[in-house]
Amino acid sequence: MSIKLNYISTYFPSTILTNKNLADSFPENTPEQIYKNTGIKQRYISAPDEIASDLAVKAAENLFSEYKINKETIDFLIFCSEGFDYIAPASSCIIQNRLGLPKNIGCLDLPYGCSGYIYGLGIANGLLSANMAKNILFLTADIPTKVIHQNDLELRSIFSDIATANLISKDNYSQQFVFGTDGSGHKNLLVDHSGFRNPNYEDKQLDLDLPNGQMKMNSTEIFLFAVKAVPKLVNETLEKYGYSLHDVDLFVFHQASYFMLDVIRRKIKVPKEKFFINIENVGNSVASTIPVALNEAEQKGILKRGMKVMLAGFGIGYSWGATIIEY
């Protein structure tokens, strides 16, 4: 048994942050230098009054409209984000009401970042396998730009606010998952002053103008973690399926950074034509990067139905996960 990714839709906020915009704010840098450092030309910024659930609702509405989906057929909702409306109640409950979904469905918040898409697929697979659901609406939406300081060029150059909506059902393809966690690295990428451990007191809010906390990243440690963990993750996933690299038609990984992905690609010895990278015009949108990449690869004719595709997510936590789907 496996999951079938029936449809994917996206939502991109209207505001685009270009390298020229960044260079105007950081005049010691040129647009060309920013692109050279990141491999990114532009990223999307949510409106001041727009939060993750707003993006997710718009992505879901796009899905319903584009594919003429009957909402009454949906019997479970998973919302993956790190930017929930409240500590409680669950944002997925609020989204259920806003979308007008049936009341006899289950709703679940998944507070995960860069590996969240794989974790969400794993949960969907479990629900479908246990016959607890037949049609799952899986939403991803993150708003990292709202916890980045305006003076932090590195993080502003990387992150993007995007949402996706995925409709998932049961398939007959035999599916496996590999997951991993190493919480010892959690401080190398975190949103500080964002919860109970280290609250954001009023004086900090006034100083940082970041009432929901501030993202901090040790980019060197994150890079070292990824280039060490991901090749091992790929090998473990192939071994679990009994596949070789040649059995996989396309590799779509979390779009963390162009240079990180290129190092990983070379370490696992995958040819460029089988390794899809689309970070240049969308940036790093956290849990949304993989479905955004899948959607674009299909639109470009690179991804075709029936292909075996390895998906891998990795990052904040540290956490990681991978699977192979038959698209």
N, C-alpha and C positions, 0 to 999 in steps of 0.2 A: 504494500500500500504506500502511496505517496500523495503529495499535494500537487494540484494542478493550478498553475498561475493562469487563470483565464484571461484577465484583463489588468492593465496598469494604466492609471491616469495620473497626471501631475498638476501641481499648482505652483506658479512662480509669481512672487510679489512684483508689483509694477516698478519699484525702484531698483535700478541697477547701479552698482558701485564699480566704476572702471578704474584701471590703473592710472589714468589721467586724473581722475578725481582724487585718488590717494596721493599722487605726486603733488597735486595742488596743496594738499594738507601737510605733506612732508616734503618740502622743496629741495631737501638734500638728496632726494631720490628722483629718478626719472621713470616714466612708465616702462621703458625698456628694462631698466634694472629690476623693477618689481616683477616683471614677467620672467626675467632670467632667474630670479630667486625662488619663484613659486610655480611657474608653469601655468599661471592663471591670468586671464585677461579681464574677467569680470565676475562679479558675484551678486546675489540677490539679497535685498534688505527689506524686511517686513516693515510695514507702516508703524508709527509710534503707538497706535492703539490696537495693533494687530498681534495676537499671540498665537501660540502653536495650534490650539484647537480651532481657531479661526481659519488658519491655513488648511488644516485637515478637513474641515467641513467643505471648504471650496474645492479641494481635491476630490472628495467624495461626490460632490454635486457634479463635477466634471465627468467622473466615472459613470454616474447614473445617466447623464445626458448623452455622452458619447456612445455608450454601448446599450442604451435602452434597457437598463436593468430594473427589474421589479423589486422594490425595496422589501416587499413582503417575503421574498425568498431568503433573505439574510437572517441567519439564526445565531450569529455570534459576531461581536465587534472587539477587535484588539487595537488599542491606540498606543503606539510606541513613540515616546518623546522624553525630553528632560525639561520641558517647559510647561508643566501642568497649570491649569487654572488656579487650583487650590491644593493645599496639603490634603484636604478632604472636603467634599466627596471626590470620587474618581472622575476625572475629566471625560472618560469614555461614557459615563452615564449622561453627562451633559450633552455630549455629541449625539448620543442616541436620540435624545429629545429634539435637538436642533435639526437633525436630519429626518425626523418623522419616521424612524425605524420601528418595527414591531416591538411590543412590550414583552413578548415572550422570548426574548433573546438574552444571551449572556454578554456582559461587558467587562473588559479587563484593561487596566493601565499597565504598560510595560515600561518602567523607568530605565531605559537603556540608551546608550549612545551609538558609537560606531559599529558595534557588533549587534545592535538591536534588530536589524532586519533578519539576520540568521536566527536569532533567538525567537523572534516572532514566528518565523516559518516553522521552527521546531515545535512551538506551542500549538500552532495550527495543525501540524501533522499529528500531534497527540490527540487533539480534540476530534479530528476526523477519524483517526484510527479507533478511538473509543466510542465512535458513533454518538458523540455529544454535540456534533454540529455537522451540517452538510454544506453550507455556504458561508464562508467567513469573510467579513470586510476587515481588512488589515490596513490601518492608516499609520503613516509615519509623518512626523512634522517636528521640526526643531527650529529654535530661534536663537542660535548661538550669538548673533550680533548684538543681542540685548544685554549680554553679560561680558562684553569686550570693551575695555577702556578706549576712549577716543585717541589716546596717545600711543596705543599699542599697534604699531604698524605691522608687525609679524602676524598677529592673530587677525587683524582686520583684512590682511591680504589673502587669508586662507578661507575663512568661513562664510557660509551662505545660508539663507533661510529659504527652505523649499519643503513642500509637502507632497506625499504620494498616496494614492488609494489603490489597493490591490484586492481583487476578488479571487478567493481561493476555494477550491473544492477538492474532492477526492479523485485520485487517479490510481492506475494499477502498477505504475513503475515502482520498483523497490527502492525506497529512499532511506539513506543513513545520514546521521549528523555526527559531527565531532565538535565538542565544546571544550573550552579551557578558561581558567581564571587564575590570576596571580595578584591578589590584593595588595601585595607589598609595593606595587608601583602606583598606587592610587594617587599619591601626592604629585606625581609628575604631570598630571592633567586633571584639574578639578576646578569647580566653580566655588571659590572661597566665599565665606560670609553669606551662604545661601541656605542654611538650614539650622538645625538645633545645635550641632557641634560647635560652630563658631558663628553666632548670629551677627547679622549686619545691623549694628546699632546706628542710631540716627546720625551721629557725627561722621561715621564712615560713609553713609549714603550721601551726605552733603559734600564730602570731600571727593568721592569718586563718581558721583552722579550715576550710581549703579545700585538701585534699591534692591535688586534681586541677586546681588553677588557679582563677583568678578572672576572671569576665567583666567587661569594661570597655567602655563605649559612649559615644561622643560623639554624643548624640542629635540635636543640631543638624545636624551634618555628614551623618548617616544620612538625616535628613529631606530635606535639600537634594539629596542624591544621588538619592533615590527619586523625588521630584517632578520632577526633571529627566530621569532616565533612563527611567522607565516610560512616559510619554506617547510618547517616541521609539520605545521598544520596541513599543508597541501599533501605531503607524503602520507600522513596518517589517514587523510580522507580517501586518497587513492587506494591505500591498503585496505580500508574498510569495505570499499566497493569491489576490490579485486581488479582495479583498472591500472593502466599505465597512463602517462601523460598523453599519449597518442589517442587514447580512447575518448578524451574530452575535446569537444569541438570548439569551445570558447571559455575563456576565463574572465569573470567579471568580479572584481574585488572592490572593497570599500575604497572610495576615491579620496584617500588621505592627502596625498601630494604626488605630483607627477614624478618627482625624483625618487621618492620612497618606492613607488610602484615599479619604476624602471629597474631599480636595484633588485627588488624582489623578483621581477620577471626574469632578469638575467641569472639570478641565483637558482631559480627552479628550472631554467633552460626552456622557457616557452617562447616560441617565435612571436614577433610583434603582431602578426596578422591574427593570432589567436588570443591576444591579450588586449581587452578593450579598455581604453582610457579616455574619459570625456571631461576631465576636470577643468579644462582650459576655459570654457565658457559658462560654467555653473559653479565652480568652487567646491569646497568640502561642505556638504549639507548634512553631515552626521549620519543619522539612521536612514536618510532618504537617498544616499549616494548610489546604492546598488540598484534599487528600482528605477531611479532616474536614468542610470546607465543602461539598464535592460530596455527601457522604453526607447531610448535614443538609438541603441544598437538595432532594434527591430525596425524602427523608422528608416534607418539607413540601409536596411537589407542585409546587415551583417549577421544578425540573429534571426534564425528561421525556425519555424515549428518543427519539432522532432530532434533538434540539437540537444546534445548533452552539455550542460553548462555548469562549471564549478563556480559557486558563490562563496566568498570568504569575507567576513567582517572582523575587525580587530581595532583595539584602541583603549579608550578610557576605561579604567577599572583596576588593573588591566583585565580585559576580557577578549575572547576570540571564539570564532565558530565558523564552520564551513559545512557545505553540503553540495551534492550534485543533483541538479534537476533535469528532467527531460522536458524541454520547454514546449 
